[in-house]
Amino acid sequence: MKIRVWKEFIAPNGQKYYYNLKTKKTTWDEPESLFEGNAVSQGQKDESPVFAFPLFNDWYLVISSLGKKFYFNAVENISVLELHDELNTQLLQSIDKQKLILLVGVARGFIYDEYLQVYEEIMENLDFVKNEISNEYKELQVNVAQESEESADKQDPGDLIATDNGIVNDYYSSSDEEVDIREDKFNEIDLAEDNLQQNDGIRTEVIRTETDFNEENLNSVETLDFNASKEKYFQLFEKYQLNSFSTWSNQSKVVMDDPDFYLITDNSLREDIFEEWCSRKHSHHNSITSVDKDDQTDSSGAHSSAEDNLDDNVADQNEEEENLEPTKYHYLSHIISKANISPDTIFQDIKKDNKKLFKQFKINKFITSKRDLESFSSKLIFYYKKFDQSQRRDIFEGILEQNKTAINKHVVEHSDKVLETLNTSVNEDFEKETQLLKLEDILGLSGSLEKLANDPKYYILGIKDKLECLKNYLRNLT
């Protein structure tokens, strides 16, 4: 009777390998025969990998056609039943056990039409957690390196000699003779200082007063010059109609040939001014509306004739726009969309580079939980690292499609408002943002679609691209 002693498997890279049940050895070379004896035992079933999930250090979690789980190392070409290293243990704990059990059933023959979506969700989660663990490890290494540098820079105060003005003059020597020589030297200096103290006192005060006066005036002049240059920069941005939803690295190319561009030579300062201008643009219509109303009122408090004749519909529209509220993650996602994200970028990098924007957009007031802030940002950064803009558009449309029933319900209920918004073309950046907020309000993102408003996938496009994509999707519904 023939007995099968070799089992055939397919590695995640697609290559076949063979495992001998007797010798417990694995080989890439196909044996001459998979059996020993004269007949194949009935009921024998071939086992092959069905699902494979990449882990750390070249390991894969594999689910076979018999529903068995094991771990395969693609480099060392070995299979084991358990992994004990800390990184993979932490990674495996993040897997949704119910989804994994479902895939085990599918591997055994259970019919479930959406098993590929479940598989992709597990893969997506593993990618995200791997990225997060790697970033934590990288951040830990950076902190350790910084602490090492700081400790290396620190000197024992007992090893230094300082004068009265705090300037370090020398190091202590192990030789008593050298210390005595230095002490004599300092005594001579002290005597000389005592003799000159009275004569130099008045002159020092005069010099200090003159220096303070000059610095004060210099600072005032510099402040005036900077403010004037900043205002010219604002005019420059308006002149070339820069996109406030873009990045300085891109928009600077538009204005760099203008002579006013070189009023400021520090590029980081230029970028700060650009971000301030963007913030003003995004401060939305509320400030603009209030300024307009103030201009329409004279010093006696009487309203101008223009305001008296204001059409009721326009007034209602302005009031409606004033009441629009951005979603919880609206401005955070806007900052991330403008950031320069590399494969090594982590949330702390973006926060460090955009401190002013975090303050201007009051991110901490929108998102009070530090854990929520870091978790959401890390997920969003992951999408920007993993997918290009075209792929992110597809993902955005996909999550809209998943919520199609609820979205369509709101579109039907507010069809007039939706059609009016879709047919209104806007050019200014703040108008585009207003239109996006209006559509989000109509679709109920603060109500029945709050789950969508809290999903990172809803924020994987910048404001301008999101508006365009959302309008195209809604046009297909109406």
C-alpha positions as CSV (number, residue, x, y, z in Angstrom):
1,M,0.0,0.0,0.0
2,K,1.3,3.4,-0.9
3,I,1.5,6.0,1.9
4,R,1.9,9.7,1.1
5,V,5.0,11.0,2.9
6,W,5.4,14.3,1.2
7,K,3.1,17.3,1.5
8,E,3.0,20.0,-1.1
9,F,2.7,23.7,-0.1
10,I,2.7,27.0,-1.9
11,A,4.8,29.8,-0.3
12,P,3.4,33.4,-0.3
13,N,5.8,34.2,-3.1
14,G,4.1,31.6,-5.3
15,Q,6.9,29.0,-5.2
16,K,6.0,25.4,-4.2
17,Y,7.8,23.6,-1.4
18,Y,7.6,20.1,0.0
19,Y,7.5,18.8,3.6
20,N,8.4,15.2,4.5
21,L,6.2,13.8,7.2
22,K,8.8,11.2,8.2
23,T,12.0,13.2,8.3
24,K,10.3,16.5,9.2
25,K,12.4,18.2,6.6
26,T,11.3,20.8,4.0
27,T,12.7,21.3,0.5
28,W,12.1,23.4,-2.5
29,D,13.1,20.4,-4.8
30,E,10.2,18.3,-6.0
31,P,10.6,14.6,-4.9
32,E,10.4,11.9,-7.5
33,S,7.3,10.5,-5.8
34,L,5.1,11.9,-3.1
35,F,4.2,8.3,-1.9
36,E,5.7,5.2,-0.5
37,G,4.1,1.8,-1.2
38,N,1.5,0.7,-3.9
39,A,-1.7,2.6,-3.3
40,V,-3.0,6.0,-2.3
41,S,-4.9,5.9,1.0
42,Q,-8.6,6.8,0.5
43,G,-9.8,10.0,2.1
44,Q,-6.3,11.6,1.8
45,K,-6.7,15.3,1.0
46,D,-4.0,17.6,-0.3
47,E,-3.2,20.6,2.0
48,S,-2.2,23.9,0.5
49,P,-2.0,27.5,1.7
50,V,-5.2,29.5,1.1
51,F,-4.5,32.8,3.0
52,A,-1.2,34.3,4.0
53,F,-0.7,37.4,6.2
54,P,2.8,39.2,6.3
55,L,4.2,39.7,9.8
56,F,7.5,41.1,11.0
57,N,10.9,39.6,10.2
58,D,9.9,37.8,7.0
59,W,7.2,35.6,8.9
60,Y,3.8,34.9,7.5
61,L,0.7,33.7,9.2
62,V,-0.7,31.0,6.9
63,I,-4.2,29.4,6.8
64,S,-4.2,26.1,4.9
65,S,-7.0,24.4,3.0
66,L,-7.5,22.1,6.0
67,G,-8.2,25.2,8.2
68,K,-4.9,24.8,10.0
69,K,-2.8,27.8,11.1
70,F,1.0,27.9,11.0
71,Y,3.8,30.4,10.6
72,F,6.2,30.3,7.6
73,N,9.5,32.2,7.2
74,A,10.0,33.0,3.6
75,V,13.8,33.6,4.0
76,E,14.8,30.7,6.2
77,N,12.2,28.4,4.5
78,I,10.9,27.0,7.8
79,S,7.4,26.5,9.2
80,V,6.5,26.5,12.9
81,L,3.2,26.3,14.9
82,E,3.9,29.2,17.3
83,L,5.8,32.5,17.3
84,H,7.2,33.9,20.5
85,D,9.0,37.1,19.5
86,E,7.6,40.3,21.1
87,L,6.9,42.2,17.8
88,N,4.9,39.5,16.2
89,T,3.0,38.7,19.4
90,Q,1.9,42.3,19.6
91,L,1.0,42.3,16.0
92,L,-1.0,39.1,16.1
93,Q,-3.0,40.4,19.1
94,S,-4.4,43.1,16.9
95,I,-6.1,40.7,14.5
96,D,-9.9,40.5,14.8
97,K,-10.3,36.8,15.9
98,Q,-13.9,36.6,14.5
99,K,-12.7,37.6,11.1
100,L,-9.8,35.1,11.2
101,I,-12.2,32.3,12.3
102,L,-14.4,33.2,9.3
103,L,-11.5,32.8,6.9
104,V,-10.6,29.5,8.5
105,G,-14.1,28.4,7.6
106,V,-13.7,29.7,4.1
107,A,-10.4,27.8,3.7
108,R,-12.2,24.6,4.7
109,G,-15.0,25.1,2.1
110,F,-17.5,27.4,3.8
111,I,-19.1,29.6,1.2
112,Y,-19.0,33.4,2.0
113,D,-19.1,35.7,-1.0
114,E,-17.5,38.7,0.8
115,Y,-14.5,36.8,2.1
116,L,-12.0,38.9,0.1
117,Q,-13.2,42.0,1.8
118,V,-12.7,40.4,5.2
119,Y,-9.2,39.3,4.1
120,E,-8.4,42.9,2.8
121,E,-9.7,44.4,6.1
122,I,-7.3,42.1,8.1
123,M,-4.4,43.0,5.8
124,E,-5.2,46.7,6.1
125,N,-5.3,46.5,9.9
126,L,-2.0,44.6,10.0
127,D,-0.3,47.2,7.7
128,F,-1.6,50.0,10.0
129,V,-0.5,48.3,13.2
130,K,2.9,47.3,11.7
131,N,3.4,51.0,10.7
132,E,2.4,52.2,14.2
133,I,4.7,49.7,16.0
134,S,7.6,50.6,13.7
135,N,7.0,54.3,14.3
136,E,6.9,53.8,18.1
137,Y,10.2,51.9,17.9
138,K,11.7,54.6,15.7
139,E,10.5,57.3,18.1
140,L,12.0,55.4,21.0
141,Q,15.3,55.2,19.2
142,V,15.2,59.0,18.5
143,N,14.5,59.7,22.2
144,V,17.3,57.5,23.4
145,A,19.7,59.2,20.9
146,Q,18.6,62.7,22.1
147,E,19.0,61.7,25.7
148,S,22.5,60.4,25.0
149,E,23.4,63.6,23.3
150,E,22.1,65.7,26.1
151,S,23.9,63.7,28.7
152,A,27.1,63.9,26.7
153,D,26.8,67.7,26.5
154,K,26.3,68.1,30.2
155,Q,29.5,68.6,32.3
156,D,29.9,68.3,36.0
157,P,29.8,71.8,37.4
158,G,32.6,70.8,39.8
159,D,34.9,70.3,36.8
160,L,34.7,73.9,35.7
161,I,35.9,77.3,36.9
162,A,33.8,80.3,36.2
163,T,34.3,84.0,36.7
164,D,31.8,86.4,38.3
165,N,30.1,87.0,34.9
166,G,29.5,83.3,34.4
167,I,32.1,82.7,31.7
168,V,33.9,79.4,32.0
169,N,37.6,79.9,32.0
170,D,39.2,76.5,32.5
171,Y,39.0,73.0,33.9
172,Y,40.2,71.9,37.3
173,S,43.5,70.0,37.1
174,S,44.5,67.0,39.2
175,S,47.7,68.9,40.1
176,D,47.5,71.0,43.2
177,E,50.4,73.2,41.9
178,E,48.4,74.1,38.8
179,V,45.4,75.1,40.9
180,D,47.5,77.3,43.1
181,I,48.9,79.1,40.0
182,R,45.3,79.8,38.7
183,E,44.3,81.1,42.2
184,D,47.2,83.6,42.1
185,K,46.1,84.6,38.6
186,F,42.5,85.2,39.7
187,N,43.7,87.2,42.8
188,E,45.6,89.6,40.5
189,I,42.6,90.0,38.3
190,D,40.4,90.8,41.3
191,L,42.8,93.5,42.5
192,A,42.9,95.1,39.1
193,E,39.1,95.1,38.9
194,D,38.8,96.8,42.3
195,N,41.1,99.6,41.1
196,L,39.1,100.2,38.0
197,Q,35.7,99.7,39.4
198,Q,34.9,103.4,40.3
199,N,36.2,104.8,37.0
200,D,34.4,102.2,34.9
201,G,31.1,102.2,36.7
202,I,29.8,105.4,35.2
203,R,31.0,104.6,31.7
204,T,29.4,101.1,31.9
205,E,26.0,102.6,32.8
206,V,26.2,105.1,29.9
207,I,27.2,102.3,27.4
208,R,24.4,100.1,28.7
209,T,21.8,102.8,28.4
210,E,22.9,103.7,24.9
211,T,22.9,100.0,23.9
212,D,19.4,99.4,25.3
213,F,18.2,102.5,23.5
214,N,19.7,101.4,20.2
215,E,18.3,97.9,20.5
216,E,14.9,99.2,21.3
217,N,14.8,101.5,18.2
218,L,16.3,98.7,16.1
219,N,13.7,96.3,17.1
220,S,11.0,98.8,16.4
221,V,12.4,99.5,12.9
222,E,12.7,95.7,12.2
223,T,9.1,95.2,13.4
224,L,7.8,97.9,11.1
225,D,9.8,96.6,8.1
226,F,8.6,93.0,8.7
227,N,5.0,94.0,9.0
228,A,5.3,96.0,5.8
229,S,6.9,93.0,4.0
230,K,4.3,90.7,5.3
231,E,1.5,92.9,4.0
232,K,3.2,92.9,0.6
233,Y,3.4,89.2,0.7
234,F,-0.3,88.9,1.4
235,Q,-0.9,91.2,-1.6
236,L,1.4,89.0,-3.6
237,F,-0.6,85.8,-2.8
238,E,-3.8,87.5,-3.7
239,K,-2.3,88.9,-7.0
240,Y,-1.4,85.4,-8.2
241,Q,-4.5,83.8,-6.6
242,L,-2.5,81.2,-4.8
243,N,-4.3,78.0,-3.7
244,S,-4.6,78.1,0.1
245,F,-5.3,74.3,0.1
246,S,-1.9,73.6,-1.4
247,T,1.6,73.6,0.2
248,W,4.1,76.3,0.3
249,S,6.7,74.2,-1.6
250,N,4.2,74.1,-4.6
251,Q,2.8,77.6,-4.4
252,S,6.2,79.3,-3.9
253,K,7.0,78.3,-7.5
254,V,4.1,80.5,-8.7
255,V,5.4,83.7,-7.1
256,M,9.2,83.2,-7.0
257,D,9.8,85.2,-10.2
258,D,8.1,88.3,-8.7
259,P,10.5,90.9,-7.3
260,D,8.4,91.2,-4.1
261,F,9.2,87.5,-3.4
262,Y,12.7,88.5,-2.3
263,L,11.6,91.1,0.2
264,I,12.0,88.2,2.7
265,T,15.0,85.9,2.3
266,D,14.3,83.3,5.0
267,N,12.2,80.6,3.3
268,S,10.9,79.3,6.7
269,L,9.6,82.8,7.4
270,R,8.0,82.9,4.0
271,E,6.2,79.7,4.7
272,D,5.0,81.0,8.1
273,I,3.5,84.0,6.3
274,F,1.9,81.8,3.7
275,E,0.3,79.6,6.4
276,E,-1.0,82.7,8.2
277,W,-2.5,83.9,4.9
278,C,-4.1,80.4,4.4
279,S,-5.5,80.5,8.0
280,R,-7.1,83.9,7.3
281,K,-8.6,82.6,4.1
282,H,-10.0,79.6,6.0
283,S,-11.3,81.6,8.9
284,H,-14.4,81.3,6.7
285,H,-17.2,83.6,5.9
286,N,-18.2,84.4,9.4
287,S,-15.5,87.1,9.8
288,I,-16.2,88.4,6.3
289,T,-19.9,88.6,6.9
290,S,-19.5,90.5,10.2
291,V,-17.0,92.9,8.6
292,D,-19.5,93.6,5.8
293,K,-22.2,94.3,8.3
294,D,-20.0,96.6,10.3
295,D,-19.2,98.6,7.1
296,Q,-22.9,98.9,6.4
297,T,-23.5,100.6,9.7
298,D,-22.6,104.3,10.2
299,S,-21.2,105.9,13.4
300,S,-24.6,106.7,14.8
301,G,-25.6,103.0,14.6
302,A,-28.0,103.5,11.7
303,H,-28.0,100.9,8.9
304,S,-27.1,101.8,5.4
305,S,-29.7,101.7,2.6
306,A,-27.8,98.7,1.1
307,E,-28.6,96.6,4.2
308,D,-32.1,97.8,4.4
309,N,-32.7,96.6,0.8
310,L,-30.9,93.3,1.4
311,D,-32.9,90.5,-0.1
312,D,-34.5,88.1,2.4
313,N,-33.1,85.0,0.6
314,V,-29.6,86.3,0.7
315,A,-30.0,87.1,4.4
316,D,-31.2,83.6,5.1
317,Q,-28.4,82.2,3.1
318,N,-25.8,84.2,5.1
319,E,-27.4,83.1,8.3
320,E,-27.3,79.5,7.2
321,E,-23.6,79.8,6.3
322,E,-22.7,81.4,9.6
323,N,-24.2,78.4,11.4
324,L,-22.2,75.8,9.5
325,E,-19.8,73.8,11.7
326,P,-16.9,71.8,10.4
327,T,-16.6,68.1,11.4
328,K,-14.4,67.1,14.3
329,Y,-11.4,66.1,12.1
330,H,-12.0,68.7,9.3
331,Y,-9.0,71.0,10.1
332,L,-6.7,68.3,11.4
333,S,-7.1,66.4,8.1
334,H,-6.5,69.7,6.2
335,I,-3.2,70.2,7.9
336,I,-2.1,66.6,7.2
337,S,-3.2,66.9,3.6
338,K,-0.8,69.9,3.1
339,A,2.1,68.2,4.9
340,N,5.1,66.8,3.2
341,I,4.7,63.1,4.1
342,S,7.6,60.7,3.5
343,P,7.8,56.9,4.4
344,D,9.3,57.9,7.7
345,T,6.8,60.6,8.7
346,I,5.0,60.2,12.0
347,F,2.4,62.3,13.7
348,Q,4.9,64.1,15.9
349,D,6.8,65.3,12.8
350,I,3.6,66.9,11.4
351,K,2.7,68.5,14.7
352,K,6.2,69.9,15.2
353,D,6.3,71.3,11.7
354,N,2.8,72.8,11.9
355,K,2.7,74.2,15.5
356,K,1.2,77.5,14.3
357,L,-1.5,75.8,12.3
358,F,-2.5,73.6,15.2
359,K,-2.9,76.7,17.3
360,Q,-4.7,78.8,14.6
361,F,-7.2,76.0,13.8
362,K,-7.6,75.2,17.6
363,I,-7.1,71.5,17.0
364,N,-7.1,70.7,20.7
365,K,-10.5,72.2,21.1
366,F,-12.0,70.1,18.3
367,I,-10.2,66.9,19.5
368,T,-9.7,67.0,23.3
369,S,-8.4,63.4,23.6
370,K,-4.6,63.2,22.9
371,R,-5.0,59.5,22.3
372,D,-7.8,60.1,19.7
373,L,-5.7,62.9,18.1
374,E,-2.6,60.6,17.7
375,S,-4.6,57.5,16.7
376,F,-6.6,59.3,14.0
377,S,-3.6,61.1,12.6
378,S,-1.5,57.9,12.4
379,K,-4.3,56.2,10.5
380,L,-4.7,59.1,8.1
381,I,-0.9,59.4,7.6
382,F,-0.8,55.7,6.8
383,Y,-3.3,56.2,3.8
384,Y,-1.1,59.1,2.5
385,K,2.0,56.9,2.7
386,K,0.3,53.8,1.2
387,F,-1.8,55.2,-1.6
388,D,-1.4,57.9,-4.3
389,Q,-4.1,60.5,-5.0
390,S,-5.9,58.4,-7.6
391,Q,-6.1,55.4,-5.2
392,R,-7.3,57.6,-2.4
393,R,-10.1,59.0,-4.6
394,D,-11.2,55.4,-5.2
395,I,-11.2,54.7,-1.5
396,F,-13.2,57.9,-0.8
397,E,-15.8,57.0,-3.4
398,G,-15.9,53.5,-1.9
399,I,-16.8,54.7,1.6
400,L,-19.5,57.0,0.1
401,E,-20.9,53.9,-1.7
402,Q,-20.9,52.0,1.5
403,N,-23.2,54.7,3.0
404,K,-25.2,55.1,-0.2
405,T,-28.6,54.3,1.4
406,A,-28.3,57.0,4.1
407,I,-26.7,59.5,1.7
408,N,-29.5,59.0,-0.8
409,K,-32.1,59.5,1.8
410,H,-30.8,62.9,2.7
411,V,-30.4,63.8,-1.0
412,V,-34.1,63.0,-1.6
413,E,-35.2,65.0,1.5
414,H,-33.1,68.1,0.5
415,S,-33.1,67.7,-3.3
416,D,-33.5,71.5,-3.9
417,K,-30.6,72.5,-1.7
418,V,-28.4,69.7,-3.1
419,L,-29.1,70.7,-6.7
420,E,-28.6,74.4,-5.9
421,T,-25.2,73.6,-4.4
422,L,-24.2,71.3,-7.2
423,N,-25.1,73.9,-9.8
424,T,-23.2,76.7,-8.0
425,S,-19.7,77.2,-9.2
426,V,-17.2,78.7,-6.8
427,N,-13.6,80.0,-7.3
428,E,-12.4,81.3,-4.0
429,D,-10.9,78.8,-1.6
430,F,-13.1,79.9,1.3
431,E,-16.2,79.5,-0.9
432,K,-15.1,75.9,-1.7
433,E,-14.8,75.2,1.9
434,T,-18.2,76.7,2.6
435,Q,-19.7,74.6,-0.1
436,L,-18.2,71.5,1.3
437,L,-19.5,72.3,4.8
438,K,-22.9,73.0,3.4
439,L,-23.1,69.6,1.6
440,E,-21.9,67.8,4.8
441,D,-24.6,69.6,6.8
442,I,-27.2,68.5,4.2
443,L,-26.0,64.9,4.3
444,G,-26.2,64.8,8.1
445,L,-22.6,64.2,8.9
446,S,-23.2,65.6,12.4
447,G,-26.3,63.3,12.8
448,S,-27.2,60.0,11.2
449,L,-23.9,59.9,9.2
450,E,-21.7,60.7,12.2
451,K,-20.0,57.3,11.8
452,L,-18.9,58.4,8.3
453,A,-17.7,61.7,9.8
454,N,-15.4,59.8,12.2
455,D,-13.9,57.5,9.6
456,P,-10.3,58.3,8.6
457,K,-11.1,57.2,5.0
458,Y,-13.5,60.1,4.7
459,Y,-10.6,62.5,5.1
460,I,-8.0,61.0,2.8
461,L,-8.4,63.9,0.3
462,G,-7.8,67.6,0.7
463,I,-10.7,70.0,1.0
464,K,-10.7,71.0,-2.7
465,D,-10.4,67.4,-4.1
466,K,-13.0,66.1,-1.6
467,L,-15.5,68.7,-2.7
468,E,-15.0,67.8,-6.3
469,C,-15.3,64.1,-5.7
470,L,-18.3,64.5,-3.5
471,K,-20.1,66.7,-6.0
472,N,-19.4,64.2,-8.8
473,Y,-20.8,61.3,-6.6
474,L,-24.0,63.3,-5.7
475,R,-24.6,64.2,-9.4
476,N,-24.7,60.5,-10.2
477,L,-27.4,60.1,-7.5
478,T,-29.6,63.0,-8.5
